[in-house]
Amino acid sequence: MIAPRGLADVVTWVLTALDDRGLLPAEARDVLQANGVEPDRLALAVQVLREVGPPGIAAVDPAESLVVQLESAPLDATQRALARRLLTVHAGLIADGDLARAAELEGCAADVIESMLVRLRRLLRPYPGLGEPGFDPAPPAPPDLIFEPDGDRVRARVTERETLDLGLDPGYAEVARTGPATVRAQLRDAGATIRRVHRRWSMLQGLGDLLADHHADQLLAGSLAFRSLTQAQAAQRLTVHESTISRAVAHRCARLVSGEVVPLRRMFGANHDARAAVAELSAILPRPSDRMIAELLAERGIVVSRRAVNKYRRS
């Protein structure tokens, strides 16, 4: 969409007024209008930005941003209508974790509601624009590990191993034996590097197999409430040093059975039920405070401190 003549200044003012989450709060809109920006021109400027930027940019709050993003989400009409009702009509029930009541009102099974929420968490971002202060950046793609169903269990795949055919060309074998010393040294170094990469792949495959077996039920259910598992425990079961696991996990990510991509370290630790609940409430509620989330968790029987909530929101 091309901005009509004379609208460029309004678009620039809107961009300047966005907060660091890509939102345009009500108070910022009031300031723009107080400085002479008419409501219809403001709405048109926001429309222009959404045509070329993130769909939910310049929303008043995360709740509105999620609803706006639904219009361009890859959902059919029936799914989109259900998703809209979950984010608006049933938002209070979802925030309270009362999926059964939401399902009763919708006349469907609770797992339909849960499945849609899992999909929405994968498709929508409450903060559409310029990042979330204090939060880790989105994991890189492609993922290092892919978890997928294998009958009633889960199997892990190492993506690098499948996409890279790494090895020395057989034609270099003779050069390695009879070539100049400098060339032979370079080929030895290349061979050593390739062996290290293969050992890394084997380590990652072993770790993936362990995680797939340990978290199979949660992965198949699309849940982030993983069973407790520390990196030290994983190292003991794989008979390697804990630092080996730490290096294997650092800066890597995994695609879960649900399709969600998470940092690999997210599959280690304890209190995953609390972590999953904090992530759910943070995504659904508009600007929830740590205190609000702690109180809602307490109503679910999950007692954590505000400091713990803040830690889980950043992990």
N, C-alpha and C positions, 0 to 999 in steps of 0.2 A: 504493500500500500504506500502511495506517495503522499506525503503531507501536503495539504493545500497551502497555497501561497499565504504567507503571514503567520503560519502555525509553528514555524521552526523555533521561534523564540519561546513559545509555550512549551514545546517538547524539551528544549534545553533547560527551562526552569524546572520542569517535572523531574528530569534526570538529576538535577542539582539537589532537589528536595528529597530524593529517595534516601532511605536510611541504609545502613550497611547490610541489611537483609533483602534489599530490593523492594521494600514496601513503601507505600506513601500513606502514612497514618493520617487520621482525621485532622489532627492539629496542623500538619503540614499542608493539607488541602485548604484549611481555613486561612493560613498565611498567604497562600497563592491567590485565593479569592479576594483577600483583603488588599492585595497589591494589584487588583484589577483584572485577574484572570476569570473570565466568565465560566460558569459551570459547564455549559455545553462545549466550549473550546477546551476546557480541562479534560472532559470525557473523551473528546476526539483525539487529544494528544496522547492520552493513555491507550486508546485503541491503536494508534499508530505504533506506539512502543511495543504493544503485544503482538503486532503483526511481524515485527523484525526481531524481537527479543523473546525471553522466556514468557510463556502464556500468562502466568500469574503475576507478572511484574506490575508494580504500582498499585497492588491491592491495598485496601485499608488495613487488613490484618491477615494472619495466616489462614483463618477460617475462610475468608472471602477468596484468598489466593487459591486454596484447594478447590473450591467450587468453580472458579474461573478455569482452572487447568482441566477440569473434567470435559470441557467442550472440545478440546483437542486430543484427549486421551484415546488410545486405541480400544474403545469399548463399543459394543453395539447399543442400540437404543434402549433395550430392556436393562442391560447392565448399567448404562449411564444413569437411567432413572433411579435404579436402586442405590447406586453410589451417591447420587445427589441427596436422596432421603437420609442415608446414613450420616452424611456430613452436615445435614441441617435439622431435619425433623427428629432424628434419633441421636443427635450428637451427645446429649446428656447421658443417655443409656450407654453409648459406646465408651464415653469417658469413665463411667462407673464400672465398666466391664460386664454390664448386664446384656450380653449378646442373646441370651435366651428370650428376654422380653422383647428385644428388637425383632428377633425372628418371629415371635408370636404375633406381633403387630403387622409384620410383613406377610405372614401366612406361609413361611418357609422354614426349612430346617436351620438350626443354629450353625451348622458347618457351612451353609451357603453364605451366611453373614461373615463368618470367620475367613472363608476363602476370599471374599470380596475385599475385606480389610487388608489381608496379606497382599493382594494385588494392588490396592491403592497405595500401600506403603512403598511398593516397588515403583509405581508410576508417578506419584505426585511428590512435590517438595513443598513443605509449608513456607519455606523461605526461598523464593524463586530467583533472586537476583545475584547479589554480589558476594554471597558467602555468609556463613554463620560464625560470628566471633567466638573463639574458644572451642570450636568444634573441629575435628579432624577433617581434612579435605576428603572428597569422595574417593573411594579406592580406585586405582587405575584399572584400565581394561587393556587387554583381556585378563581374566583372572588366572592366577597361577595354578589353582586347583579347581576342578569342577566335580561336584557331587551330583550323582544321578541315580534314580531307582534301578535296582537290579533284583527283580522279583520282589520278595518281601524284605529285602535288605537294601543297602546303599553301597555303591562303589565310587571310588575316587579316581580321577584322571589328572595326570600332570600335563598341562597344555603344551609346555615347551617341548617335552619329549615327543609329542605327537606332531608338532608343527616343524621341528628342526631335525634335519638328518645330518648329524654332526659326526665327522670322522675325517681322517687323513686319506687323501686320494691314494689308491694302491700304486699309482705311478711314481709316487715319491719314495717307495720302499727302496729302490735301487739307489736313489740319490742319498737316502739316509745312510746307506752302507758305504758308498764310494765317493760321494760328493765332497766339496770343500768343507773344511772343519767348521766354518761359520754357518754354512747351510745346514750341516748335520746338527749343530747346536740349536739352530732355530727350529728344526723339525722335532728335536727332542722336547723343546719347550712347548711347541704346539701340541704334541702328543700328551704331555703332562697336563696341559690346560684342558684338553678334551676329556681326559680321564677324571679330572676334578669336576667338570660339568656333569659327567655321567654319574659320579658319586653323589652329587647334589640332587640330581633327578631321583636317584634311588632312595636317598634320604627323604625327599619330599613325598615320594610315593608311599614309603613306609609310614610316614606321619599321616598322610591322607587316609590310608587304609585303617590306621588306628582311630582317627577321628570319625570316619564313616561307620565303623563298628560301634564306637562308644556312644555316638550321638544319633544312631540310626532312627530311633523312634521319633526324636524331635525333628530331624531333617525330613522324614517322610510326612510329618504332620504340618510342616511349614512353620514350626515354632522356633523362636530364638531362646527359649528357656532351656538352654542346654544343661546336661548333667555336669556336676562339678568335675573338673579335670585341670590339674596344674601342669605347667611345663616340666616341673621336676618329676611328676608321676609319669608323664609321657616319656621322658628321658629314661626312666627306670624300666619301663615296659619295652622300650626299643634298644635297651642296653647301650646307650650313648651318653655322653656328658650333657648336662643341662644347657651348657653354652651352645652346644650343637643345635638343640631345639630352638633356642633363642635366636640364633642366626637364621635358621630355616623359616621362622615365623616373621621376622622383622621385614616390614615394608612389603609384605605379600598379602594377597587377598584371595578369597574363594567365592565361587558361585554356588549357592545352595540349591537344593532340589526345587525350592519355590521360585528360583530365578533371581532371588535377591543376592547382590554382591556385597560381602562384608570383609573387613580386615580379618586376616587369619587369626590374629590374636584374640578376636571376639569369641572364638570357640574354646578358649581356655579361661580358667578362673572359677569363681564360685558365685552364688547369688544371681544366677542367670534369670531366674523367674522375676526377681526385682528389676534387673536390667531391662528385660523385655517389656515389663509393665511401664517402666519409666520412658522407654523409647516410644511405646504406644501412646501414652498420655501426652508426651511432648509433641508428637506429630499431629494429634487431633485437637488438643485444646489451644485456643488463641492466647499466646503469650503467657503460658503457665509459670508461676513462680515455683521455686524449690519447695517452699512451704505448702503451696496448694497441692503439688504432686505428692508430697509426703503424707498429707492428710487423706488424699484419695487412695493412696496405697494402704494406709492404715484401715480404711473402710473395707478393703479387700482382704484384710488379715495379714498384710505384708508391712511389717514395722521396720522402717529405716529412718535414719536421721536426715535432716536437710543437707548436711555435708555429704552424706552418701549419695543422695539424689543428685547433687551437683556433680559428683565424681562420675556417676553412671551416665549422666547426660553428655559428658565429655569423652566417654570411652566407647 
